[in-house]
Amino acid sequence: MLTVSEKIYTVTEYFELEKTSEVKHEFVEGHLIEMPGEKKIANRIAGSLYALLLQLLNQEIFDVYFQDVRLSTVKGKRYRYLDVMVVPTIDDEDEYTVHQAVLVAEILSPTTEKTDRNEKLKEYSKIPTLQYYLLISQEEPVIELYRRNGAIFEYLFFTDKTERIDLPFFDVSFTLNDIYKKIL
């Protein structure tokens, strides 16, 4: 990921810039990080997860967002764009930003994997409403799941396309094949 400039931006400046920018930026404590384009396969995997979650979840309770809605991970300090996220429908105080993510998913790429596994994992795990963080490979059918269990996050690793991935908070499950079908 590329920091755009050494200028330190205020949150207000960032919000105004994002309204007219042709390129999305994440905001990390005053620094803007340009979000590069992605491979078609990453887009297809994210789209597949988005469509699956729309099908599985109660749309009266949860909204599912795909790539262009930002998440406030540390209010006033850090704002991120996710590949896919699920939030309660009551999280509607801002038309561009959500604050109460329940599930977040990142499609791993060589340029973002280190940040997704380290920095973002730490940020996301501090969101009180977050129940699930999915890391999804675009190289092979692999999903890593961090699932809240009380005060801790447990780590689960899935490689079998027929194995069920349970999301008990939503009372739903799916398989890797549901995500990767016709992709990998």
C-alpha positions in Angstrom: 0.0 0.0 0.0 1.2 3.4 -0.9 1.0 6.5 1.3 0.0 9.4 -0.9 1.8 12.2 0.7 3.6 13.2 3.8 0.9 15.9 4.6 -1.1 15.1 7.7 -4.8 15.4 6.9 -7.6 16.0 9.3 -10.6 13.7 9.3 -12.7 16.5 7.8 -10.2 17.0 5.0 -10.1 13.3 4.3 -13.9 13.0 4.2 -14.1 15.9 1.7 -11.3 14.5 -0.4 -13.0 11.1 -0.6 -16.2 12.5 -1.9 -14.5 13.7 -5.1 -11.5 11.4 -5.4 -11.3 9.0 -8.3 -9.2 6.7 -6.2 -10.2 5.5 -2.7 -7.9 6.1 0.2 -7.7 4.6 3.7 -7.1 7.0 6.5 -4.5 6.0 9.2 -3.9 8.7 11.8 -3.7 11.6 9.3 -2.0 9.7 6.5 -3.8 8.7 3.3 -3.1 5.3 1.9 -4.1 4.8 -1.8 -6.2 1.7 -2.5 -4.9 0.1 -5.6 -7.0 -1.7 -8.1 -7.4 -5.4 -7.7 -7.2 -8.5 -9.8 -10.4 -9.8 -11.4 -10.2 -13.0 -9.4 -10.2 -11.1 -6.1 -13.2 -9.1 -7.3 -15.0 -12.3 -8.3 -14.3 -13.9 -4.9 -15.5 -10.8 -3.0 -18.6 -10.7 -5.2 -19.3 -14.4 -4.5 -19.1 -13.8 -0.8 -21.2 -10.7 -1.0 -23.9 -12.6 -3.0 -23.8 -15.5 -0.6 -24.2 -13.3 2.5 -27.1 -11.5 0.9 -28.8 -14.8 0.3 -28.0 -16.2 3.8 -28.6 -13.2 6.1 -31.9 -11.5 7.2 -31.9 -8.2 5.3 -34.1 -6.6 7.8 -31.5 -7.0 10.5 -28.2 -6.9 8.5 -26.8 -4.9 5.6 -24.0 -6.4 3.5 -21.5 -4.0 1.9 -19.1 -4.6 -1.0 -15.8 -2.7 -1.3 -16.8 1.0 -1.5 -18.2 1.7 2.0 -15.6 2.6 4.6 -15.4 1.3 8.2 -14.4 3.4 11.1 -12.0 1.2 13.1 -10.8 3.9 15.4 -13.2 6.8 15.3 -11.4 10.0 14.1 -8.2 8.1 13.5 -8.6 5.1 11.2 -10.9 4.4 8.3 -10.6 1.3 6.2 -12.2 0.0 3.0 -13.1 -3.7 3.2 -13.7 -6.2 0.5 -17.0 -7.3 2.2 -18.6 -6.5 5.5 -21.8 -7.1 7.4 -23.3 -4.5 9.7 -26.6 -4.1 11.6 -29.2 -2.1 9.6 -29.3 0.3 12.6 -25.8 1.5 11.7 -27.1 4.2 9.5 -25.8 7.5 11.1 -23.5 8.2 8.2 -24.1 7.7 4.5 -20.4 6.9 3.7 -19.1 5.1 6.9 -20.2 2.3 9.1 -19.2 1.9 12.8 -20.6 -1.4 14.0 -19.2 -4.1 11.7 -20.2 -7.7 12.7 -18.3 -9.5 9.9 -15.4 -8.2 7.9 -13.6 -10.0 5.0 -10.4 -9.3 3.2 -9.3 -11.0 0.0 -5.6 -11.5 0.5 -3.1 -10.2 -2.1 0.7 -10.0 -2.0 0.6 -6.2 -1.5 -2.0 -6.2 1.3 -1.5 -9.6 3.1 0.9 -8.4 5.7 -1.3 -5.4 6.7 -4.4 -7.6 6.6 -2.8 -10.2 8.9 -1.2 -7.9 11.4 -2.3 -4.2 11.6 -5.9 -4.7 10.4 -6.3 -7.8 12.6 -5.4 -5.8 15.7 -7.7 -2.9 14.6 -10.7 -5.1 13.8 -10.4 -7.2 16.9 -10.9 -4.1 19.0 -14.3 -3.3 17.4 -16.8 -4.3 20.1 -19.4 -5.5 17.7 -17.1 -7.6 15.5 -17.8 -11.4 15.6 -15.9 -12.6 12.5 -12.8 -11.6 10.5 -12.3 -13.7 7.3 -9.1 -13.8 5.3 -9.7 -15.3 1.9 -7.0 -16.5 -0.5 -7.2 -15.7 -4.1 -4.4 -18.2 -4.9 -6.1 -21.4 -3.6 -9.3 -22.4 -1.9 -8.4 -21.3 1.7 -10.3 -19.3 4.2 -9.0 -18.3 7.6 -11.5 -17.3 10.2 -11.1 -15.4 13.4 -14.3 -15.9 15.4 -15.1 -14.1 18.6 -15.5 -16.4 21.6 -16.2 -14.2 24.6 -13.3 -11.9 25.1 -10.9 -13.8 22.7 -10.8 -14.6 19.0 -10.3 -18.2 18.0 -8.5 -19.0 14.8 -10.0 -21.6 12.3 -8.4 -22.7 9.0 -10.4 -24.2 6.1 -9.0 -25.9 3.0 -11.6 -28.7 2.3 -14.1 -27.3 -0.2 -16.9 -29.3 1.4 -16.2 -28.5 5.0 -18.8 -26.2 6.7 -17.8 -22.8 8.0 -20.2 -22.0 10.8 -21.1 -18.5 11.7 -23.3 -19.1 14.8 -23.9 -15.4 15.5 -25.9 -15.3 12.3 -27.1 -19.0 12.6 -25.7 -19.7 9.1 -23.0 -21.8 7.5 -21.4 -22.2 4.1 -18.6 -24.2 2.4 -15.5 -23.1 0.6 -17.2 -24.4 -2.6 -20.0 -21.8 -2.0 -17.4 -19.1 -2.4 -14.9 -20.6 -4.9 -17.4 -22.4 -7.2 -16.4 -21.7 -10.8 -13.5 -19.5 -9.6 -10.8 -21.8 -8.4 
